[in-house]
Amino acid sequence: MNEPRSDTSQGWQRPWAPGSATGIGSLPGTDIREAMRLVLGELPDLPHVPELPARGPGADLIGRAAGLLVDMPVDLQPAGWRLVDRPSADQRRARSLLGEDLDAAEEFAGQQDGPLKVQVAGPWTLSASLELARGERVVHDPGAVRDIVASLAEGVATLLMDVRKRLPHADVLLQIDEPSLPAVLRGRVPTQSGYGTLRSVEPNVVRDGLRIVLDAAGHDVTVLVHCCAPDIPIPLIRAAGAAVISLDLSAVGERADEALGEVVEAGGGLLLGVVPATDARLSDSATTVAPIRQLWRRLGLPVETLAEAVVVTPTCGMAGASPGQARAAMARCREAARTLVDDPEGSDD
């Protein structure tokens, strides 16, 4: 297996402080300035630049990534985003919305001298979502996939240059969102008709495409990969160069224990989703972190590494939550992360 691009053997350190919490990406609402203020207030140790899908097409995960593509025009069709021959108003709108997001980040976090996270859809989730001009998903065409990988990598590099310019003191983290990664690997991406599925993609091809996008971030940016599917391919993600993995802990169960232990033992980090991302009654902090403590016990890892290696998050994006629930969930993430510092062993679990 290749070493992570954030090479822990050469002095890479986790960029967050012990007891940190963060969000996955999306939030409810349409006011990006208010959302940025909210994130900075509730998640001060590791804030993120939120996505607000309620603003319409181009503001969601896929639209934001489509707007980053370089020399690959797309527009919005009834069935979703599609590759086209010439630049479109839809893609310009997506870029404009991302510009508004970064304007808000610069306004409220321009002097941020700690970690700050931005999120981008990964090449395989994007390829499983975009359509070819003739109508099938991009992932069906290996040549088109290669073009998407190269174009997205260039767009990611440009995005990070802009972020560094706007937030020169921040320690930037890039989250690559790959919720469709297991479907691509297992041949579960639906055809255009919906009556079948597209063939699976070889793991080495998936790994190499993901690596290209991760490498585009440069070695001064910590890159993590997020996937909230229950069958997240952790070894493949690590082989692509990610030292940090983000997942929904309730979805993976104990079957991911060995792979998660290898991440921590290699000096990497885990963003563990344990707080409900949709409207639900929230448990107290001790109950919230109980699954994390139990994981550590199963792995036999030193308890003093817990708060250093783990960042507490919601289980997924929170665009579907009410504004009050989203605020409460972020606050609970922050409180739970502090519990891991103050009482890592949790004798009452």
C-alpha positions, 0 to 999 in steps of 0.5 A, spaced: 500 500 500 502 506 498 504 511 503 499 517 505 500 523 501 500 527 508 506 523 510 506 522 517 513 519 517 516 526 515 513 530 521 505 531 518 501 532 524 494 532 525 492 540 524 486 540 529 487 540 536 484 535 541 477 535 542 475 538 536 468 538 532 466 540 525 460 539 520 460 535 514 458 540 509 451 542 508 446 546 512 439 548 511 437 555 509 439 560 504 443 566 507 451 564 506 453 569 511 449 567 517 451 560 516 458 562 516 457 566 522 453 560 525 459 555 523 464 559 526 460 560 533 458 553 534 464 549 531 470 554 532 476 549 533 475 546 526 470 550 522 468 549 515 465 553 509 458 550 508 454 548 502 446 551 502 443 547 497 436 550 498 439 556 494 437 552 488 441 548 483 449 550 483 449 550 491 449 543 492 455 538 492 454 536 485 453 543 482 459 546 486 463 541 483 460 542 476 462 549 477 469 547 478 470 543 472 475 546 467 474 546 460 468 541 461 462 545 460 456 543 463 448 545 464 442 543 468 437 538 464 431 535 468 435 529 469 441 533 472 447 536 470 450 534 463 456 535 459 455 540 453 459 543 448 459 550 450 459 554 457 452 555 460 448 560 464 447 554 469 455 553 470 456 560 471 451 560 476 454 555 480 461 558 480 458 565 482 454 561 488 461 558 490 464 565 490 459 568 494 461 562 499 468 564 499 466 571 500 463 570 506 468 565 509 473 571 507 469 576 511 468 572 517 474 568 517 479 572 513 483 572 520 482 565 521 489 562 524 487 555 525 484 549 521 478 551 516 475 546 512 472 546 505 468 540 501 468 538 494 465 532 491 470 527 489 471 524 481 467 518 482 461 521 485 461 526 480 462 521 474 456 517 477 452 524 477 453 527 471 451 525 464 454 524 458 451 528 452 448 522 449 445 521 456 448 515 460 452 517 466 459 519 465 462 513 469 460 509 463 465 512 459 472 511 461 475 516 457 470 521 459 472 519 466 479 521 465 477 527 463 473 529 469 478 527 473 483 531 470 478 537 469 476 536 477 484 536 479 485 542 476 479 546 479 481 543 486 488 546 485 485 553 483 480 553 488 485 552 493 489 557 491 483 562 491 482 560 499 489 561 501 489 568 498 482 569 501 484 566 508 492 566 508 493 564 515 488 558 515 491 551 515 486 549 510 483 542 510 480 539 503 474 534 504 473 530 498 466 527 498 465 520 495 458 518 497 458 514 491 464 510 491 462 504 494 456 504 488 462 505 483 466 499 485 460 494 486 456 496 480 450 499 483 450 506 479 443 506 476 443 506 468 439 512 465 433 508 464 433 506 472 432 499 470 439 496 470 446 498 473 452 500 470 458 495 470 463 496 476 470 500 475 476 496 477 479 498 484 486 500 481 482 505 476 478 508 482 484 508 486 488 512 481 483 517 479 482 519 486 489 519 487 490 524 482 485 529 485 488 528 492 495 530 489 492 536 486 491 539 493 498 539 494 502 537 500 501 543 504 493 541 505 490 536 509 486 532 504 480 527 507 475 523 504 468 523 506 463 517 505 457 516 509 455 509 506 456 503 510 461 499 505 466 505 505 472 502 502 477 505 507 483 501 505 482 503 497 482 510 500 488 510 504 492 507 498 489 513 494 493 517 499 488 520 504 491 520 511 484 522 514 477 518 513 470 521 515 464 516 516 458 515 519 460 511 525 453 508 526 453 505 519 459 501 518 459 498 525 464 493 527 466 490 520 470 497 519 474 496 526 481 493 523 481 498 517 480 504 522 485 501 527 490 502 521 488 509 520 490 511 527 496 507 528 499 510 522 498 517 525 492 519 521 485 521 523 478 520 523 472 524 523 466 520 526 459 521 525 455 520 531 450 526 532 444 525 528 444 529 521 436 530 521 431 532 526 431 527 531 432 527 539 439 528 541 442 524 546 447 527 552 454 528 550 456 522 554 451 517 550 453 521 544 461 519 544 459 512 547 460 508 540 467 512 539 469 510 546 467 503 545 471 503 538 477 505 542 476 499 547 475 494 541 481 496 537 485 496 544 488 503 542 491 508 548 485 512 551 490 518 551 490 518 543 482 518 543 481 526 543 487 527 538 485 522 533 478 523 533 474 529 530 466 529 532 461 530 526 454 529 525 453 523 521 452 526 514 450 533 511 445 537 515 441 540 509 435 536 511 435 538 518 431 544 521 435 550 522 434 549 530 436 542 529 442 544 525 444 549 530 443 544 536 447 538 532 453 542 531 453 544 539 452 537 541 458 535 536 462 541 540 460 538 547 461 531 545 468 533 543 470 536 549 467 530 553 473 526 549 478 530 552 475 531 559 473 524 560 476 519 555 475 513 558 467 514 560 467 509 566 459 509 566 459 507 558 
